[in-house]
């Protein structure tokens, strides 16, 4: 199984985990079965947030991991409008209750907001001292926000930056990914198949993925995940609403692409020009 570290001093995790955005809209029994199947096959990193389904996704995850908490690397996120010092602590307590656990392996600020980062990070430190979170990070931060966060927190404190990253949206490769690599920050790719926009099989890119998949005895989505996690700082968290989809995602854990295969995918899905703003969903 391919693993990458979750931050400078974090544990080595399988390069593919499990996202839960919109998972609460799936049939509940199927969603729980998918999360459990993922756990059974090495997808220990489960990411959720208070925003997802207004807490419903956290409740679903809590049910799915009941009795298996120690097998999971559990991550949740605080909404920016809750991210004052007191608000962050209160939000974390609510998330812990919904998730039926006493701790999070990581707690993230969902995106930059109006509350001062000094206050949010002070709350993270307080939660960490209390053992309610083991580490913390950010999400949807571009380089200027990352620089501000680093100046406030100091080196080695920011465990991850969770960002939009898929074959047709590679903006993070211009500056955000190199910054994260320089500073020992894991880059976690959300929506790694796009938002209902995975390359169709009759497109140029889709044919490249299918060709490589056929040669490697893999699926096109496994090939896409292997490409996105080719760099040592990148982890991906695709959502799976059915157990079969979770098992397919897990197949990417053992898939390592050759330099030639990476070049073919790179050519089929050009990075494009650096955008003015970091894309996010």
Buried (B, 14 or more C-beta within 10 A) or exposed (E): EBBBBBBBEBBEBBBBBBBBBBBBEBEBEBBBBBBBBBBBBBBBBBBBBBBBBEBBBBBBBBBBBEEEBEEBBBBBBBBBEBBBBEBBBBBBEBBBEBBBBEBBBBBBBBBBBEBEBEBBBBBBBBBBEEEBBBBBBBBBBBBEBBEBBBEBBEEEBBBBBBBBBBBEBBBBBBBBBBBBBEBBBBBBBBBBBBEEEBBEEEEEBBBBBBBBBEEBEBBBBBBBBBBBBBBEBBBBBBBBBBBEBBBBBBBBBBBBBEEEBBEBBBEBBEEEEEEEEBBBE
